[in-house]
């Protein structure tokens, strides 16, 4: 099973961000559908189903309190000369980063992936060289909305020709 851990984002904010995907849609630029948008805290990758119980147990031990998160501005990975991902930034006063760090710690031993985290919501994936300087300048200070993070999800991703299909395997709530 291909797994990752993410924070769900409210529908209205996903739609605000998705409007930007339509603005830059062109050959080689694939906008993310609003239904597929989430903020990934940790990509795990392929995991044997037999390990799922242990993963859920460890994730259940991650404790955090509700916190506010705002989506603001746009950027790209890895850089403007070689764009692979266009994103909206996430600001939470460090709470999102702290949650990601706790999750990365809890998942040690379940994956071999790097432990870097960058708070963002993907707008589009880029398959060829494009110039988005004007777009980035136009939207660098845009605000897409804010919401309260009160849970994170363990999600299975099944890759299909029409795009990934996501299923929430477990939901972990903030402390009350």
N, C-alpha and C positions, 0 to 999 in steps of 0.2 A: 504494500500500500504506500502511496505517495502522500506524505503528510506535511502540514504546516500549522502554525499557531498564529491567530490573527484577532484583531479587535474589529467587531462589526461597526459599520458606519451607517448612520440613518439615511433612509432613501432620499430625502430632499437634498442632503449634502452630496450624495453620490450623483444625483441628477445635475446639480450645479457644476460639479467637476466634469461630468461627462459632456457638458456643452462645449467645453474646451477641446475635447477630443474631436468633436465634429468640426471645430474651427481649423484644426491642423490636419484633418483627414486628407490623405493624398496617397499616391502609389508609394508603397513601402512604409506607410505609417498606419498602424492598426490600433484604433481607439479601443479602450477597455469598455465593455458593456457595463452599465450601472449595476446590474445584478451580480456581476463578478468582482466588484470593487470591495476592498477590505484593506486594513492596515496590517501588513505582515509583521509580526514580532519576531518570528523565528521560522525559517524554512528548515524542515527536518530531512525531507527526501524519502527514499524508499526504506520502509521498515517492515519487518516480518510481523504479521498479524498477532503472533504469539506474544509480542512485546507490548501490545496495546494496553493491557491491564496495568502493567508497571508504569507506563508513561502517564496514564490517567491518574494513577495514585500520586506520582511525583508532582504533576501539575496541580492536583488538588491541595497540595501543601503550600503552593505559592499564595502568599497573602498580600492583599493590597486594598487600599481604600478607593472609593469613587474619586475620580478627578475629571477636571474639565480639559477638553482638547479643542483647539481651533485649527481649521485648515486655512492656510494663507500662503499666497505667492506660488510661483512655479519654478521648476528647475529641471535639470537633466542629469542622467548618469551615462557614462562616466564623466563626460565633459562636452562642451559645446561643439568641439571639432569632430567628435565621434559619439553621436547620440545613439543610445540603445533604448533608454527609457525616459519618458517625459512624466513629471510628477508634480503634485501639489504638496506643499510642505505642511507638516503638523507641528503645532506648538502646544506644550503642556506643562511648561515650567519644570521640565525634567522628569515628570511622573511617568510618561510613556517610556522613556529611556530606562528608568528604574524598574518598571515592570518587565521590559524586554530583558534586562540584565538578570532578573530573578528567574525568568523562564529559561534563558540560556543556561544558567547554573543548574536548574532542575533537569534539563535535557542532556546534560553531559553524559556521554557514553551511549547515547542513542543515535548519534550522527557523526559525520566527519566533516561537516561544513564549517566555514569560518564563523566567527562570533561577532562580526561587525553588525551594527544596527544603525539605520538612518530612518528617522520618523518621516513617512511620506505615504501618499495615496497615488498609485499609478494611474496616469491619465491615458497613456498610449505606449506601445512598444514600437520601436523603429527598426526596420529591416534593411534600410539603405541610407546613404549619406543624404542628409537634408539640412537646410539652413533655417533655423528657427529663432534667430537673433531678435527679429522684430516681434515675434509672438512672446518670447521670454521678457522682453522689455515692456511690452504692453500689459502683461499680466503679473509682473513681479510683485506688486503690492496688493493684488486682489484678495478679497476675503470670501471664502466659500461657505462659512457657517461654523458653528461650534456645537459641541455636544458633550454629555457626560459619559465617560468610560466607566461602565459598571460591570463589565464582564469581558472575558476573552474566550475564544473557541479553538478547539482542536479540530482541524478540517482535513478531510481526505480530498485529494484532487485526482480526477480521472481525466487524462488527456484524450481529447477526441478531435477529429478533423475540424469540426465547427467551433472548437474552443474548449477550454477546460470546464469540467462539471464538478461542482463542489458539494460536499455533504458534511454537515456538522456532526462530528462523532461525540463531542462532549462540550459542555458549556461550564465555565468556571466563573463564579460570581465574586464580586468584591465583598469584603467584610461589612457587615451591617452595624 
